[in-house]
């Protein structure tokens, strides 16, 4: 099992927060005073959409890891960082394609491509944040145990 997939819950939380802030922040900018006119229900709807997209992110991350394992490239197995990057890129590409398809149904291909790329970049960022924080924590823990010995 890949190191990225082992931390799927952290990816889910970070991705849901980023997507919620992006979706809700954009909606607040479009209609200032959404909470005043619609109540707290509007916030809950955006949180549900963000959580659903975060579930898709984790699902596509697992699919990206499976796809990366099938690739015949030798450099993927050299270091876990290469493997994690290929998994993240594969997952972001799959997520971007699905979101482009979904959003192009209502707003045309140009709008679908813009939204797909925007949401795929948030997937890439959230996964990269999670993996980098885990790597830093692992490094600090290793250094701390070396100091105490």
Backbone bond lengths (Angstrom), bond angles and torsions (degrees), N, CA, C in turn:
res aa  C-N    CA-C-N  psi(-1)  N-CA   C-N-CA  omega(-1)  CA-C   N-CA-C  phi
1 X - - - 1.446 - - 1.520 108.70 -
2 X 1.281 115.12 138.84 1.456 122.22 -176.60 1.526 111.83 -72.91
3 X 1.327 115.54 154.81 1.454 120.33 178.46 1.517 112.62 -67.43
4 X 1.336 116.36 -29.68 1.457 119.97 179.01 1.520 110.27 -71.06
5 X 1.316 116.75 -41.18 1.458 120.56 -177.96 1.521 111.07 -69.92
6 X 1.319 117.84 -30.73 1.459 120.13 178.73 1.524 111.53 -62.20
7 X 1.310 117.28 -26.65 1.462 121.32 -179.67 1.531 111.49 -104.87
8 X 1.312 117.22 36.77 1.458 120.63 -177.26 1.520 112.22 -63.12
9 X 1.321 118.07 -33.52 1.459 120.58 -179.35 1.524 110.87 -67.19
10 X 1.327 117.42 -37.94 1.464 119.79 177.44 1.526 110.45 -69.48
11 X 1.325 117.02 -39.07 1.463 120.66 176.11 1.515 109.81 -61.81
12 X 1.328 116.67 -42.07 1.461 120.80 179.39 1.525 111.30 -59.89
13 X 1.324 117.33 -46.95 1.461 120.92 -177.11 1.528 110.92 -65.70
14 X 1.327 117.00 -48.22 1.467 120.22 -179.28 1.518 110.62 -64.24
15 X 1.325 117.31 -41.43 1.459 120.69 -179.71 1.521 111.56 -66.85
16 X 1.318 117.38 -40.69 1.467 120.09 178.40 1.527 110.75 -63.86
17 X 1.314 117.41 -40.00 1.467 120.27 179.09 1.522 110.93 -65.75
18 X 1.329 116.85 -45.41 1.469 119.65 -179.62 1.516 111.41 -64.15
19 X 1.319 117.09 -45.01 1.467 119.68 -179.30 1.531 111.66 -67.80
20 X 1.333 117.40 -36.96 1.461 119.86 177.01 1.525 110.56 -63.21
21 X 1.327 116.45 -45.71 1.456 119.33 179.64 1.523 111.56 -64.06
22 X 1.324 116.42 -37.88 1.452 120.13 178.81 1.529 111.38 -68.33
23 X 1.316 116.77 -49.31 1.467 120.08 -178.07 1.522 111.95 -68.17
24 X 1.332 116.10 -47.96 1.462 119.18 -177.10 1.523 110.92 -71.19
25 X 1.336 116.36 -37.63 1.464 118.85 177.92 1.511 111.81 -63.30
26 X 1.330 116.43 -39.94 1.462 119.41 176.62 1.513 112.15 -65.88
27 X 1.308 117.19 -38.13 1.469 120.19 179.54 1.529 111.03 -69.60
28 X 1.326 116.88 -37.14 1.462 119.37 178.64 1.519 110.13 -66.69
29 X 1.338 116.74 -37.95 1.457 118.91 177.52 1.516 111.73 -67.17
30 X 1.325 116.78 -35.27 1.460 119.79 179.37 1.522 110.70 -69.16
31 X 1.308 117.17 -46.41 1.466 119.64 179.60 1.523 108.72 -127.69
32 X 1.294 116.10 93.64 1.454 120.48 179.54 1.527 109.23 -62.71
33 X 1.285 116.37 133.95 1.456 120.59 179.88 1.509 113.56 90.71
34 X 1.328 118.11 27.06 1.461 120.90 -178.24 1.525 111.28 -63.23
35 X 1.312 117.28 -37.42 1.456 120.06 179.84 1.523 110.30 -68.98
36 X 1.317 116.89 -35.81 1.465 120.25 -178.97 1.524 110.74 -67.20
37 X 1.334 116.47 -43.41 1.462 118.59 -177.22 1.523 113.46 -82.41
38 X 1.331 117.56 -37.31 1.461 120.15 -174.53 1.509 114.72 -103.39
39 X 1.319 117.53 -9.17 1.447 120.10 -176.66 1.514 111.37 78.75
40 X 1.305 116.11 -167.94 1.459 121.62 -177.04 1.518 111.90 -76.15
41 X 1.330 118.59 -12.85 1.463 121.70 179.95 1.518 112.06 -59.22
42 X 1.322 116.79 -36.10 1.461 119.96 -179.80 1.524 111.05 -62.32
43 X 1.311 117.44 -37.60 1.459 121.58 179.25 1.526 110.16 -66.86
44 X 1.317 116.56 -39.56 1.465 120.52 -178.96 1.525 110.88 -65.32
45 X 1.325 117.60 -38.81 1.459 120.24 178.67 1.532 111.09 -62.96
46 X 1.313 116.67 -41.95 1.463 119.72 178.41 1.527 111.33 -67.61
47 X 1.327 117.27 -35.29 1.465 120.46 177.99 1.528 110.59 -66.92
48 X 1.317 117.56 -37.08 1.467 120.98 178.53 1.528 110.68 -66.64
49 X 1.325 116.56 -42.83 1.472 119.87 178.09 1.524 110.54 -64.15
50 X 1.335 116.81 -41.86 1.472 120.25 178.79 1.529 111.30 -64.19
51 X 1.325 117.36 -40.51 1.463 120.18 178.44 1.531 110.81 -66.56
52 X 1.329 117.33 -38.27 1.465 120.12 177.91 1.523 111.01 -64.51
53 X 1.327 116.45 -40.41 1.468 119.21 177.46 1.528 111.35 -68.32
54 X 1.326 117.20 -32.97 1.466 120.22 177.34 1.522 110.59 -68.34
55 X 1.330 117.30 -35.85 1.471 120.68 175.09 1.526 109.86 -63.71
56 X 1.337 116.28 -41.73 1.463 119.50 176.18 1.525 111.38 -62.28
57 X 1.323 116.43 -38.44 1.463 120.26 178.42 1.520 110.99 -60.57
58 X 1.319 116.92 -46.77 1.465 120.32 -179.86 1.527 110.31 -65.34
59 X 1.313 117.15 -40.23 1.460 120.79 178.01 1.525 110.89 -61.91
60 X 1.320 116.50 -45.68 1.458 119.51 179.86 1.527 111.76 -72.20
61 X 1.325 117.41 -24.28 1.459 120.11 174.37 1.527 110.19 -67.02
62 X 1.315 116.52 -40.81 1.466 120.56 176.28 1.532 110.19 -65.71
63 X 1.329 115.96 -41.53 1.463 119.18 177.03 1.530 111.25 -65.44
64 X 1.330 117.14 -37.67 1.459 120.83 177.59 1.511 112.26 -64.96
65 X 1.343 116.34 -36.54 1.469 119.78 177.09 1.530 110.50 -66.80
66 X 1.318 116.65 -39.55 1.468 119.92 177.36 1.527 110.89 -65.54
67 X 1.329 115.72 -40.56 1.456 120.34 179.01 1.531 110.95 -66.18
68 X 1.332 116.78 -41.10 1.467 120.39 178.39 1.524 111.21 -64.77
69 X 1.315 117.00 -32.90 1.469 119.80 178.41 1.529 111.31 -69.72
70 X 1.324 116.81 -26.36 1.458 120.48 -179.88 1.524 113.43 -82.92
71 X 1.332 117.67 -16.68 1.455 120.29 -177.67 1.530 110.83 -69.24
72 X 1.312 117.99 138.53 1.468 120.49 -175.74 1.530 114.43 -84.77
73 X 1.317 118.05 13.04 1.464 120.73 -176.81 1.520 110.00 -76.22
74 X 1.319 116.64 135.27 1.452 121.96 -176.46 1.523 112.84 -79.10
75 X 1.339 117.83 -29.17 1.463 119.04 -175.89 1.523 113.01 -69.64
76 X 1.320 117.43 -16.21 1.468 120.20 178.99 1.524 110.58 -66.06
77 X 1.305 117.22 -35.83 1.460 120.15 -177.22 1.529 113.05 -86.34
78 X 1.325 117.65 -5.57 1.459 119.95 -178.66 1.522 112.94 -67.89
79 X 1.303 116.87 -41.96 1.467 120.45 -176.15 1.532 108.42 -144.86
80 X 1.329 117.74 144.51 1.470 119.91 179.72 1.532 113.50 -63.37
81 X 1.322 117.27 -24.24 1.466 120.08 179.09 1.524 110.45 -67.19
82 X 1.351 116.73 -42.03 1.461 120.19 177.57 1.527 110.85 -61.59
83 X 1.307 115.12 -43.72 1.464 119.70 -179.84 1.526 110.94 -63.35
84 X 1.335 117.34 -43.17 1.461 120.91 179.54 1.525 111.00 -63.88
85 X 1.332 117.20 -41.30 1.466 119.54 179.16 1.525 111.95 -64.69
86 X 1.331 116.77 -41.26 1.468 119.51 178.45 1.528 110.04 -65.24
87 X 1.326 117.38 -39.72 1.467 120.56 177.75 1.524 111.15 -63.19
88 X 1.329 116.87 -43.85 1.462 120.68 -179.13 1.518 110.93 -65.65
89 X 1.330 117.03 -42.10 1.465 120.24 179.11 1.526 110.71 -65.44
90 X 1.323 117.47 -42.63 1.473 120.58 178.12 1.526 111.17 -62.58
91 X 1.331 116.62 -44.73 1.463 120.32 -179.89 1.526 111.23 -64.61
92 X 1.322 117.26 -42.23 1.466 120.27 179.24 1.520 111.16 -65.96
93 X 1.327 117.35 -37.39 1.464 120.41 178.55 1.526 111.52 -66.09
94 X 1.324 116.54 -44.14 1.466 119.54 178.43 1.523 110.37 -63.87
95 X 1.330 116.93 -44.53 1.466 120.79 179.43 1.524 110.27 -62.57
96 X 1.324 116.68 -42.80 1.464 120.07 179.11 1.513 112.69 -62.52
97 X 1.345 116.72 -40.15 1.463 119.79 178.80 1.524 111.43 -65.39
98 X 1.325 116.75 -42.57 1.463 119.79 -179.59 1.527 110.80 -66.53
99 X 1.325 117.51 -42.93 1.465 120.35 179.54 1.527 111.42 -67.71
100 X 1.324 117.73 -35.37 1.468 120.80 175.78 1.514 110.21 -62.98
101 X 1.313 116.54 -44.59 1.457 120.60 177.96 1.523 111.07 -62.10
102 X 1.327 116.19 -44.22 1.458 120.69 -178.10 1.525 112.14 -65.00
103 X 1.316 117.19 -46.27 1.461 120.17 -176.75 1.522 113.14 -80.04
104 X 1.332 118.39 -19.18 1.462 119.04 177.89 1.525 111.91 -77.17
105 X 1.326 117.14 -14.09 1.467 119.39 176.96 1.518 111.55 -67.35
106 X 1.330 117.20 -35.39 1.455 119.67 -177.00 1.511 115.17 -99.15
107 X 1.327 117.38 -32.40 1.462 118.86 -171.91 1.520 113.48 -118.97
108 X 1.277 119.09 15.01 1.457 121.31 -179.65 1.516 111.42 85.60
109 X 1.308 115.12 170.82 1.452 120.36 -174.81 1.529 112.08 -68.62
110 X 1.328 117.93 -39.11 1.465 120.60 -179.28 1.519 112.12 -62.89
111 X 1.312 116.81 -46.07 1.462 120.66 177.81 1.514 112.16 -66.60
112 X 1.325 116.48 -36.55 1.459 120.64 178.12 1.515 112.13 -65.99
113 X 1.334 116.32 -39.01 1.460 119.85 178.50 1.521 110.52 -66.81
114 X 1.325 117.17 -42.35 1.472 119.79 179.02 1.528 111.50 -62.40
115 X 1.319 117.23 -47.07 1.466 119.92 -179.90 1.528 111.28 -67.68
116 X 1.319 117.68 -39.07 1.457 121.04 178.36 1.516 111.85 -62.21
117 X 1.330 116.99 -43.69 1.461 120.23 178.45 1.523 111.98 -67.77
118 X 1.320 116.80 -38.50 1.459 120.33 178.92 1.531 110.72 -63.73
119 X 1.314 116.63 -47.93 1.460 119.97 -179.46 1.530 112.21 -70.57
120 X 1.327 117.76 -33.28 1.469 119.61 176.07 1.522 110.85 -67.14
121 X 1.326 116.90 -34.74 1.461 118.54 177.96 1.525 111.00 -68.72
122 X 1.329 118.03 -33.81 1.465 119.00 176.30 1.528 110.61 -68.43
123 X 1.321 116.92 -33.97 1.459 120.59 175.48 1.520 110.17 -63.58
124 X 1.313 116.51 -46.07 1.457 121.57 179.29 1.523 110.71 -61.64
125 X 1.328 116.62 -44.44 1.465 120.99 -178.04 1.526 111.36 -66.12
126 X 1.317 117.71 -45.41 1.467 119.78 -177.57 1.525 111.77 -65.04
127 X 1.322 117.03 -40.65 1.456 120.01 178.64 1.523 110.92 -68.39
128 X 1.322 116.69 -40.05 1.457 120.29 178.67 1.524 111.54 -66.07
129 X 1.327 117.68 -38.49 1.467 121.25 176.59 1.531 110.32 -61.51
130 X 1.310 116.58 -46.83 1.466 120.73 -178.76 1.519 111.56 -62.49
131 X 1.319 116.53 -46.56 1.463 120.13 -178.34 1.527 110.86 -67.04
132 X 1.323 117.88 -39.95 1.463 119.42 -179.40 1.525 111.30 -68.54
133 X 1.330 118.55 -39.29 1.463 119.93 176.41 1.526 111.11 -64.49
134 X 1.319 117.12 -38.26 1.454 119.50 176.98 1.527 111.12 -64.79
135 X 1.339 116.23 -42.33 1.458 119.61 178.65 1.518 112.53 -63.45
136 X 1.348 116.36 -40.89 1.471 119.21 177.68 1.523 111.11 -66.13
137 X 1.324 117.30 -41.01 1.468 120.16 179.42 1.529 110.82 -64.96
138 X 1.310 116.91 -39.24 1.455 121.29 178.41 1.530 110.80 -65.10
139 X 1.332 116.60 -41.11 1.462 121.27 178.39 1.520 111.23 -65.77
140 X 1.338 116.62 -44.33 1.460 119.95 178.86 1.525 111.79 -64.81
141 X 1.317 117.20 -38.56 1.458 120.62 178.06 1.528 111.05 -65.17
142 X 1.319 115.79 -40.46 1.460 120.10 177.94 1.531 110.45 -63.98
143 X 1.346 116.45 -41.56 1.473 120.56 179.15 1.531 110.63 -66.82
144 X 1.340 116.26 -40.46 1.464 119.87 -178.94 1.524 111.60 -66.04
145 X 1.312 116.96 -38.37 1.474 118.90 178.63 1.531 110.90 -71.56
146 X 1.337 117.38 -30.29 1.460 120.64 178.14 1.526 110.54 -71.52
147 X 1.317 117.67 -33.10 1.472 121.69 179.59 1.513 110.87 -72.20
148 X 1.331 117.26 -39.02 1.462 120.50 -176.13 1.526 112.73 -74.92
149 X 1.287 118.82 -14.81 1.480 121.08 -178.81 1.475 111.54 -78.49
